[in-house]
Amino acid sequence: MEKLSELTDRQQDVRSNYLEITENIAKAAIRSGRKPEEVTLLAATKTVEPALINYAISLGLGHIGENKVQELLSKYDEYDLQHCDLQFIGHLQTNKVRQIVGKVSMIQSVDSFRLAKEINTQSEKQQRMTDILLEVNIGREPNKSGVMEEELEELLCQTAQLSRIRVRGLMTIPPICDKKSDVCKFFDKMYQLFIDISGKTLDNVSMDFLSMGMSDDYTEAILSGANMVRVGSKLFGARIYR
């Protein structure tokens, strides 16, 4: 690893942020009765240049996630994918599925059977399995993607019948709340859904991951039961939109 004096200001910031985030994750995991390694940090890399992403990977970051298909494809050849895995975490249109199947280890944002079927079709063409998470609209927000909680079990059962998909868990983005106690209510509700489904016997479904919590609330999410958090701006700094 480079000496601190040889790092750019942005690299030094990322290094400091990474150490702080991993320490916070470890503390929250222990407080929730788990080991630090039981919680996965996934870096949300939207608008972040590959060189800085790869620097974070050199620090030990093992998982990155992109929100936009076009951006993922434009950066794909530059990621250090020998030392981390790449996931898709944004809203995915069915006509873009063929562009990312085979390039990502997991698609976190499946919210309809139509989308699941297309992922299955494209995975069949490549003779591969694709891991997915089902996205739940836990806040019932009309402007957000995600299946409603009362429709989740039906979607699970439908998706479980697809031969080229593995359902690995659930994902959510709760409403923006002024108080941390309010967002925790959504996290707790999501965790209960996760536990309820984990208790059912569904073929081709394993509740391995509960992905919730982002830069402003990842510690609260862990305390509520999340075992994967998606952190972007707290790691790489405020996003630069073009």
Secondary structure, 3 states (H helix, E strand, C coil): CCCHHHCCHHHHHHHHHHHHHHHHHHHHHHHCCCCHHHCEEEEECCCCCHHHHHHHHHHCCCEEEECCHHHHHHHHHHCCCCCCEEEECCCCCHHHHHHHCCCCCEEEEECCHHHHHHHHHHHHHCCCCEEEEEEECCCCCCCCCCECHHHHHHHHHHHHCCCCEEEEEEEECCCCCCCHHHHHHHHHHHHHHHHHHHCCCCCCEEEEEEECCCCCCHHHHHHCCCCEEEECHHHHCCCCCC
